[in-house]
């Protein structure tokens, strides 16, 4: 469970970093960004509805990763 959560956190971080750079359509980085968008955006979208970007900064990934960790700790605590 913990490994899966860590892997999803890494996917979110890579997706956020790729969004900082302009990507050429048809390039490898663009294709990776599209796949990561389809994986990460549904989860991040939940938090963007609650906390919209302020001043050009999007804090939803930070809140999403914190919530993911809290949920994982809660579930692991119940299992153990």
PDB file as gemmi writes it, atoms N, CA and C in Angstrom:
CRYST1    1.000    1.000    1.000  90.00  90.00  90.00 P 1                      
ATOM      1  N   UNK A   1       0.828  -1.189   0.000  1.00  0.00           N  
ATOM      2  CA  UNK A   1       0.000   0.000   0.000  1.00  0.00           C  
ATOM      3  C   UNK A   1       0.874   1.255   0.000  1.00  0.00           C  
ATOM      4  N   UNK A   2       1.855   1.286   0.859  1.00  0.00           N  
ATOM      5  CA  UNK A   2       2.737   2.445   0.969  1.00  0.00           C  
ATOM      6  C   UNK A   2       3.517   2.662  -0.330  1.00  0.00           C  
ATOM      7  N   UNK A   3       3.945   1.591  -0.957  1.00  0.00           N  
ATOM      8  CA  UNK A   3       4.684   1.692  -2.205  1.00  0.00           C  
ATOM      9  C   UNK A   3       3.802   2.253  -3.317  1.00  0.00           C  
ATOM     10  N   UNK A   4       2.557   1.847  -3.351  1.00  0.00           N  
ATOM     11  CA  UNK A   4       1.620   2.341  -4.351  1.00  0.00           C  
ATOM     12  C   UNK A   4       1.369   3.836  -4.170  1.00  0.00           C  
ATOM     13  N   UNK A   5       1.222   4.272  -2.928  1.00  0.00           N  
ATOM     14  CA  UNK A   5       1.020   5.690  -2.628  1.00  0.00           C  
ATOM     15  C   UNK A   5       2.260   6.487  -3.027  1.00  0.00           C  
ATOM     16  N   UNK A   6       3.432   5.995  -2.704  1.00  0.00           N  
ATOM     17  CA  UNK A   6       4.673   6.680  -3.087  1.00  0.00           C  
ATOM     18  C   UNK A   6       4.813   6.775  -4.602  1.00  0.00           C  
ATOM     19  N   UNK A   7       4.445   5.715  -5.311  1.00  0.00           N  
ATOM     20  CA  UNK A   7       4.512   5.719  -6.769  1.00  0.00           C  
ATOM     21  C   UNK A   7       3.556   6.769  -7.336  1.00  0.00           C  
ATOM     22  N   UNK A   8       2.329   6.848  -6.806  1.00  0.00           N  
ATOM     23  CA  UNK A   8       1.366   7.829  -7.296  1.00  0.00           C  
ATOM     24  C   UNK A   8       1.826   9.250  -6.982  1.00  0.00           C  
ATOM     25  N   UNK A   9       2.453   9.458  -5.832  1.00  0.00           N  
ATOM     26  CA  UNK A   9       3.021  10.773  -5.499  1.00  0.00           C  
ATOM     27  C   UNK A   9       4.093  11.167  -6.509  1.00  0.00           C  
ATOM     28  N   UNK A  10       4.932  10.230  -6.881  1.00  0.00           N  
ATOM     29  CA  UNK A  10       5.977  10.512  -7.866  1.00  0.00           C  
ATOM     30  C   UNK A  10       5.362  10.859  -9.220  1.00  0.00           C  
ATOM     31  N   UNK A  11       4.299  10.169  -9.604  1.00  0.00           N  
ATOM     32  CA  UNK A  11       3.619  10.491 -10.859  1.00  0.00           C  
ATOM     33  C   UNK A  11       3.070  11.910 -10.827  1.00  0.00           C  
ATOM     34  N   UNK A  12       2.489  12.305  -9.707  1.00  0.00           N  
ATOM     35  CA  UNK A  12       1.963  13.666  -9.564  1.00  0.00           C  
ATOM     36  C   UNK A  12       3.098  14.674  -9.674  1.00  0.00           C  
ATOM     37  N   UNK A  13       4.204  14.427  -8.983  1.00  0.00           N  
ATOM     38  CA  UNK A  13       5.338  15.354  -9.024  1.00  0.00           C  
ATOM     39  C   UNK A  13       5.917  15.485 -10.438  1.00  0.00           C  
ATOM     40  N   UNK A  14       6.064  14.375 -11.135  1.00  0.00           N  
ATOM     41  CA  UNK A  14       6.588  14.417 -12.504  1.00  0.00           C  
ATOM     42  C   UNK A  14       5.619  15.181 -13.403  1.00  0.00           C  
ATOM     43  N   UNK A  15       4.324  14.949 -13.225  1.00  0.00           N  
ATOM     44  CA  UNK A  15       3.320  15.647 -14.020  1.00  0.00           C  
ATOM     45  C   UNK A  15       3.386  17.152 -13.784  1.00  0.00           C  
ATOM     46  N   UNK A  16       3.514  17.559 -12.528  1.00  0.00           N  
ATOM     47  CA  UNK A  16       3.578  18.986 -12.202  1.00  0.00           C  
ATOM     48  C   UNK A  16       4.844  19.619 -12.794  1.00  0.00           C  
ATOM     49  N   UNK A  17       5.952  18.928 -12.711  1.00  0.00           N  
ATOM     50  CA  UNK A  17       7.197  19.459 -13.269  1.00  0.00           C  
ATOM     51  C   UNK A  17       7.095  19.582 -14.784  1.00  0.00           C  
ATOM     52  N   UNK A  18       6.502  18.592 -15.437  1.00  0.00           N  
ATOM     53  CA  UNK A  18       6.351  18.664 -16.897  1.00  0.00           C  
ATOM     54  C   UNK A  18       5.443  19.816 -17.317  1.00  0.00           C  
ATOM     55  N   UNK A  19       4.504  20.208 -16.475  1.00  0.00           N  
ATOM     56  CA  UNK A  19       3.604  21.317 -16.811  1.00  0.00           C  
ATOM     57  C   UNK A  19       4.318  22.667 -16.788  1.00  0.00           C  
ATOM     58  N   UNK A  20       5.476  22.755 -16.161  1.00  0.00           N  
ATOM     59  CA  UNK A  20       6.225  24.011 -16.107  1.00  0.00           C  
ATOM     60  C   UNK A  20       6.867  24.360 -17.442  1.00  0.00           C  
ATOM     61  N   UNK A  21       7.073  23.374 -18.293  1.00  0.00           N  
ATOM     62  CA  UNK A  21       7.799  23.572 -19.538  1.00  0.00           C  
ATOM     63  C   UNK A  21       6.859  23.504 -20.736  1.00  0.00           C  
ATOM     64  N   UNK A  22       7.119  24.334 -21.744  1.00  0.00           N  
ATOM     65  CA  UNK A  22       6.330  24.210 -22.974  1.00  0.00           C  
ATOM     66  C   UNK A  22       6.749  22.933 -23.707  1.00  0.00           C  
ATOM     67  N   UNK A  23       5.772  22.127 -24.075  1.00  0.00           N  
ATOM     68  CA  UNK A  23       6.065  20.860 -24.729  1.00  0.00           C  
ATOM     69  C   UNK A  23       5.553  20.877 -26.157  1.00  0.00           C  
ATOM     70  N   UNK A  24       6.358  20.331 -27.049  1.00  0.00           N  
ATOM     71  CA  UNK A  24       5.989  20.234 -28.454  1.00  0.00           C  
ATOM     72  C   UNK A  24       5.073  19.042 -28.658  1.00  0.00           C  
ATOM     73  N   UNK A  25       3.962  19.279 -29.324  1.00  0.00           N  
ATOM     74  CA  UNK A  25       3.046  18.179 -29.604  1.00  0.00           C  
ATOM     75  C   UNK A  25       3.740  17.173 -30.513  1.00  0.00           C  
ATOM     76  N   UNK A  26       3.611  15.905 -30.171  1.00  0.00           N  
ATOM     77  CA  UNK A  26       4.247  14.845 -30.949  1.00  0.00           C  
ATOM     78  C   UNK A  26       5.567  14.396 -30.366  1.00  0.00           C  
ATOM     79  N   UNK A  27       6.106  15.128 -29.397  1.00  0.00           N  
ATOM     80  CA  UNK A  27       7.363  14.733 -28.772  1.00  0.00           C  
ATOM     81  C   UNK A  27       7.131  13.710 -27.668  1.00  0.00           C  
ATOM     82  N   UNK A  28       8.198  13.076 -27.248  1.00  0.00           N  
ATOM     83  CA  UNK A  28       8.110  12.054 -26.205  1.00  0.00           C  
ATOM     84  C   UNK A  28       7.639  12.651 -24.885  1.00  0.00           C  
ATOM     85  N   UNK A  29       8.183  13.810 -24.505  1.00  0.00           N  
ATOM     86  CA  UNK A  29       7.781  14.447 -23.247  1.00  0.00           C  
ATOM     87  C   UNK A  29       6.302  14.828 -23.289  1.00  0.00           C  
ATOM     88  N   UNK A  30       5.819  15.258 -24.435  1.00  0.00           N  
ATOM     89  CA  UNK A  30       4.401  15.602 -24.581  1.00  0.00           C  
ATOM     90  C   UNK A  30       3.535  14.362 -24.393  1.00  0.00           C  
ATOM     91  N   UNK A  31       3.930  13.252 -24.983  1.00  0.00           N  
ATOM     92  CA  UNK A  31       3.172  12.005 -24.835  1.00  0.00           C  
ATOM     93  C   UNK A  31       3.146  11.541 -23.390  1.00  0.00           C  
ATOM     94  N   UNK A  32       4.276  11.661 -22.706  1.00  0.00           N  
ATOM     95  CA  UNK A  32       4.337  11.293 -21.290  1.00  0.00           C  
ATOM     96  C   UNK A  32       3.421  12.202 -20.477  1.00  0.00           C  
ATOM     97  N   UNK A  33       3.438  13.499 -20.782  1.00  0.00           N  
ATOM     98  CA  UNK A  33       2.589  14.451 -20.066  1.00  0.00           C  
ATOM     99  C   UNK A  33       1.108  14.148 -20.273  1.00  0.00           C  
ATOM    100  N   UNK A  34       0.728  13.727 -21.475  1.00  0.00           N  
ATOM    101  CA  UNK A  34      -0.673  13.393 -21.752  1.00  0.00           C  
ATOM    102  C   UNK A  34      -1.098  12.165 -20.949  1.00  0.00           C  
ATOM    103  N   UNK A  35      -0.244  11.160 -20.871  1.00  0.00           N  
ATOM    104  CA  UNK A  35      -0.561   9.961 -20.090  1.00  0.00           C  
ATOM    105  C   UNK A  35      -0.658  10.317 -18.605  1.00  0.00           C  
ATOM    106  N   UNK A  36       0.302  11.100 -18.120  1.00  0.00           N  
ATOM    107  CA  UNK A  36       0.263  11.497 -16.711  1.00  0.00           C  
ATOM    108  C   UNK A  36      -0.955  12.368 -16.406  1.00  0.00           C  
ATOM    109  N   UNK A  37      -1.351  13.194 -17.364  1.00  0.00           N  
ATOM    110  CA  UNK A  37      -2.536  14.020 -17.168  1.00  0.00           C  
ATOM    111  C   UNK A  37      -3.772  13.142 -16.993  1.00  0.00           C  
ATOM    112  N   UNK A  38      -3.888  12.098 -17.783  1.00  0.00           N  
ATOM    113  CA  UNK A  38      -5.047  11.216 -17.670  1.00  0.00           C  
ATOM    114  C   UNK A  38      -5.047  10.437 -16.352  1.00  0.00           C  
ATOM    115  N   UNK A  39      -3.864  10.230 -15.773  1.00  0.00           N  
ATOM    116  CA  UNK A  39      -3.760   9.504 -14.514  1.00  0.00           C  
ATOM    117  C   UNK A  39      -3.931  10.431 -13.311  1.00  0.00           C  
ATOM    118  N   UNK A  40      -3.320  11.601 -13.355  1.00  0.00           N  
ATOM    119  CA  UNK A  40      -3.253  12.485 -12.183  1.00  0.00           C  
ATOM    120  C   UNK A  40      -4.373  13.518 -12.111  1.00  0.00           C  
ATOM    121  N   UNK A  41      -4.843  13.977 -13.247  1.00  0.00           N  
ATOM    122  CA  UNK A  41      -5.783  15.099 -13.259  1.00  0.00           C  
ATOM    123  C   UNK A  41      -7.111  14.806 -12.575  1.00  0.00           C  
ATOM    124  N   UNK A  42      -7.680  13.599 -12.664  1.00  0.00           N  
ATOM    125  CA  UNK A  42      -8.930  13.358 -11.926  1.00  0.00           C  
ATOM    126  C   UNK A  42      -8.772  13.560 -10.411  1.00  0.00           C  
ATOM    127  N   UNK A  43      -7.666  13.118  -9.853  1.00  0.00           N  
ATOM    128  CA  UNK A  43      -7.427  13.282  -8.410  1.00  0.00           C  
ATOM    129  C   UNK A  43      -7.129  14.740  -8.076  1.00  0.00           C  
ATOM    130  N   UNK A  44      -6.287  15.382  -8.883  1.00  0.00           N  
ATOM    131  CA  UNK A  44      -5.951  16.782  -8.631  1.00  0.00           C  
ATOM    132  C   UNK A  44      -7.151  17.699  -8.845  1.00  0.00           C  
ATOM    133  N   UNK A  45      -8.032  17.329  -9.760  1.00  0.00           N  
ATOM    134  CA  UNK A  45      -9.215  18.128 -10.035  1.00  0.00           C  
ATOM    135  C   UNK A  45     -10.134  18.254  -8.836  1.00  0.00           C  
ATOM    136  N   UNK A  46     -10.166  17.210  -8.012  1.00  0.00           N  
ATOM    137  CA  UNK A  46     -10.962  17.273  -6.780  1.00  0.00           C  
ATOM    138  C   UNK A  46     -10.503  18.418  -5.888  1.00  0.00           C  
ATOM    139  N   UNK A  47      -9.218  18.608  -5.797  1.00  0.00           N  
ATOM    140  CA  UNK A  47      -8.661  19.630  -4.917  1.00  0.00           C  
ATOM    141  C   UNK A  47      -8.655  21.006  -5.570  1.00  0.00           C  
ATOM    142  N   UNK A  48      -8.625  21.046  -6.904  1.00  0.00           N  
ATOM    143  CA  UNK A  48      -8.699  22.340  -7.596  1.00  0.00           C  
ATOM    144  C   UNK A  48     -10.072  22.973  -7.441  1.00  0.00           C  
ATOM    145  N   UNK A  49     -11.109  22.143  -7.275  1.00  0.00           N  
ATOM    146  CA  UNK A  49     -12.449  22.685  -7.045  1.00  0.00           C  
ATOM    147  C   UNK A  49     -12.528  23.344  -5.683  1.00  0.00           C  
ATOM    148  N   UNK A  50     -11.793  22.820  -4.721  1.00  0.00           N  
ATOM    149  CA  UNK A  50     -11.801  23.370  -3.360  1.00  0.00           C  
ATOM    150  C   UNK A  50     -10.859  24.563  -3.262  1.00  0.00           C  
ATOM    151  N   UNK A  51      -9.652  24.424  -3.806  1.00  0.00           N  
ATOM    152  CA  UNK A  51      -8.629  25.465  -3.727  1.00  0.00           C  
ATOM    153  C   UNK A  51      -8.232  25.868  -5.145  1.00  0.00           C  
ATOM    154  N   UNK A  52      -8.861  26.893  -5.704  1.00  0.00           N  
ATOM    155  CA  UNK A  52      -8.483  27.311  -7.060  1.00  0.00           C  
ATOM    156  C   UNK A  52      -7.092  27.952  -7.064  1.00  0.00           C  
ATOM    157  N   UNK A  53      -6.433  27.974  -8.214  1.00  0.00           N  
ATOM    158  CA  UNK A  53      -5.117  28.629  -8.296  1.00  0.00           C  
ATOM    159  C   UNK A  53      -5.205  30.100  -7.884  1.00  0.00           C  
ATOM    160  N   UNK A  54      -4.233  30.534  -7.082  1.00  0.00           N  
ATOM    161  CA  UNK A  54      -4.217  31.909  -6.590  1.00  0.00           C  
ATOM    162  C   UNK A  54      -2.956  32.604  -7.083  1.00  0.00           C  
ATOM    163  N   UNK A  55      -3.128  33.706  -7.780  1.00  0.00           N  
ATOM    164  CA  UNK A  55      -1.980  34.469  -8.254  1.00  0.00           C  
ATOM    165  C   UNK A  55      -1.093  33.692  -9.199  1.00  0.00           C  
ATOM    166  N   UNK A  56      -1.654  32.780  -9.955  1.00  0.00           N  
ATOM    167  CA  UNK A  56      -0.865  31.987 -10.886  1.00  0.00           C  
ATOM    168  C   UNK A  56      -0.210  30.767 -10.253  1.00  0.00           C  
ATOM    169  N   UNK A  57      -0.384  30.586  -8.949  1.00  0.00           N  
ATOM    170  CA  UNK A  57       0.190  29.425  -8.260  1.00  0.00           C  
ATOM    171  C   UNK A  57      -0.919  28.433  -7.932  1.00  0.00           C  
ATOM    172  N   UNK A  58      -0.658  27.179  -8.221  1.00  0.00           N  
ATOM    173  CA  UNK A  58      -1.618  26.117  -7.970  1.00  0.00           C  
ATOM    174  C   UNK A  58      -1.132  25.289  -6.782  1.00  0.00           C  
ATOM    175  N   UNK A  59      -1.841  25.404  -5.664  1.00  0.00           N  
ATOM    176  CA  UNK A  59      -1.464  24.674  -4.458  1.00  0.00           C  
ATOM    177  C   UNK A  59      -2.172  23.331  -4.334  1.00  0.00           C  
ATOM    178  N   UNK A  60      -3.038  23.010  -5.285  1.00  0.00           N  
ATOM    179  CA  UNK A  60      -3.797  21.766  -5.194  1.00  0.00           C  
ATOM    180  C   UNK A  60      -2.917  20.512  -5.181  1.00  0.00           C  
ATOM    181  N   UNK A  61      -1.782  20.452  -5.908  1.00  0.00           N  
ATOM    182  CA  UNK A  61      -0.946  19.245  -5.804  1.00  0.00           C  
ATOM    183  C   UNK A  61      -0.385  19.028  -4.398  1.00  0.00           C  
ATOM    184  N   UNK A  62      -0.043  20.107  -3.719  1.00  0.00           N  
ATOM    185  CA  UNK A  62       0.481  19.973  -2.354  1.00  0.00           C  
ATOM    186  C   UNK A  62      -0.600  19.404  -1.439  1.00  0.00           C  
ATOM    187  N   UNK A  63      -1.799  19.972  -1.531  1.00  0.00           N  
ATOM    188  CA  UNK A  63      -2.911  19.508  -0.707  1.00  0.00           C  
ATOM    189  C   UNK A  63      -3.286  18.077  -1.080  1.00  0.00           C  
ATOM    190  N   UNK A  64      -3.250  17.755  -2.376  1.00  0.00           N  
ATOM    191  CA  UNK A  64      -3.578  16.404  -2.828  1.00  0.00           C  
ATOM    192  C   UNK A  64      -2.595  15.378  -2.280  1.00  0.00           C  
ATOM    193  N   UNK A  65      -1.309  15.698  -2.293  1.00  0.00           N  
ATOM    194  CA  UNK A  65      -0.304  14.763  -1.770  1.00  0.00           C  
ATOM    195  C   UNK A  65      -0.455  14.605  -0.263  1.00  0.00           C  
ATOM    196  N   UNK A  66      -0.720  15.695   0.443  1.00  0.00           N  
ATOM    197  CA  UNK A  66      -0.954  15.595   1.885  1.00  0.00           C  
ATOM    198  C   UNK A  66      -2.183  14.741   2.189  1.00  0.00           C  
ATOM    199  N   UNK A  67      -3.262  14.963   1.450  1.00  0.00           N  
ATOM    200  CA  UNK A  67      -4.477  14.169   1.656  1.00  0.00           C  
ATOM    201  C   UNK A  67      -4.227  12.698   1.330  1.00  0.00           C  
ATOM    202  N   UNK A  68      -3.482  12.435   0.275  1.00  0.00           N  
ATOM    203  CA  UNK A  68      -3.156  11.061  -0.089  1.00  0.00           C  
ATOM    204  C   UNK A  68      -2.380  10.371   1.026  1.00  0.00           C  
ATOM    205  N   UNK A  69      -1.418  11.081   1.622  1.00  0.00           N  
ATOM    206  CA  UNK A  69      -0.655  10.519   2.732  1.00  0.00           C  
ATOM    207  C   UNK A  69      -1.537  10.272   3.954  1.00  0.00           C  
ATOM    208  N   UNK A  70      -2.421  11.210   4.259  1.00  0.00           N  
ATOM    209  CA  UNK A  70      -3.319  11.031   5.401  1.00  0.00           C  
ATOM    210  C   UNK A  70      -4.249   9.840   5.201  1.00  0.00           C  
ATOM    211  N   UNK A  71      -4.794   9.723   4.013  1.00  0.00           N  
ATOM    212  CA  UNK A  71      -5.680   8.592   3.719  1.00  0.00           C  
ATOM    213  C   UNK A  71      -4.917   7.279   3.798  1.00  0.00           C  
ATOM    214  N   UNK A  72      -3.707   7.253   3.265  1.00  0.00           N  
ATOM    215  CA  UNK A  72      -2.895   6.030   3.304  1.00  0.00           C  
ATOM    216  C   UNK A  72      -2.561   5.645   4.737  1.00  0.00           C  
ATOM    217  N   UNK A  73      -2.183   6.618   5.554  1.00  0.00           N  
ATOM    218  CA  UNK A  73      -1.881   6.310   6.962  1.00  0.00           C  
ATOM    219  C   UNK A  73      -3.113   5.809   7.693  1.00  0.00           C  
ATOM    220  N   UNK A  74      -4.255   6.392   7.396  1.00  0.00           N  
ATOM    221  CA  UNK A  74      -5.505   5.962   8.026  1.00  0.00           C  
ATOM    222  C   UNK A  74      -5.841   4.521   7.631  1.00  0.00           C  
ATOM    223  N   UNK A  75      -5.726   4.216   6.347  1.00  0.00           N  
ATOM    224  CA  UNK A  75      -6.048   2.871   5.857  1.00  0.00           C  
ATOM    225  C   UNK A  75      -5.045   1.869   6.400  1.00  0.00           C  
ATOM    226  N   UNK A  76      -3.761   2.204   6.387  1.00  0.00           N  
ATOM    227  CA  UNK A  76      -2.733   1.292   6.922  1.00  0.00           C  
ATOM    228  C   UNK A  76      -2.945   1.086   8.410  1.00  0.00           C  
ATOM    229  N   UNK A  77      -3.339   2.146   9.125  1.00  0.00           N  
ATOM    230  CA  UNK A  77      -3.632   2.018  10.561  1.00  0.00           C  
ATOM    231  C   UNK A  77      -4.785   1.082  10.840  1.00  0.00           C  
ATOM    232  N   UNK A  78      -5.798   1.109   9.985  1.00  0.00           N  
ATOM    233  CA  UNK A  78      -6.944   0.206  10.157  1.00  0.00           C  
ATOM    234  C   UNK A  78      -6.539  -1.226   9.858  1.00  0.00           C  
ATOM    235  N   UNK A  79      -5.744  -1.413   8.811  1.00  0.00           N  
ATOM    236  CA  UNK A  79      -5.337  -2.767   8.419  1.00  0.00           C  
ATOM    237  C   UNK A  79      -4.429  -3.399   9.473  1.00  0.00           C  
ATOM    238  N   UNK A  80      -3.498  -2.605   9.983  1.00  0.00           N  
ATOM    239  CA  UNK A  80      -2.530  -3.126  10.956  1.00  0.00           C  
ATOM    240  C   UNK A  80      -3.152  -3.055  12.304  1.00  0.00           C  
TER     241      UNK A  80                                                      
END                                                                             
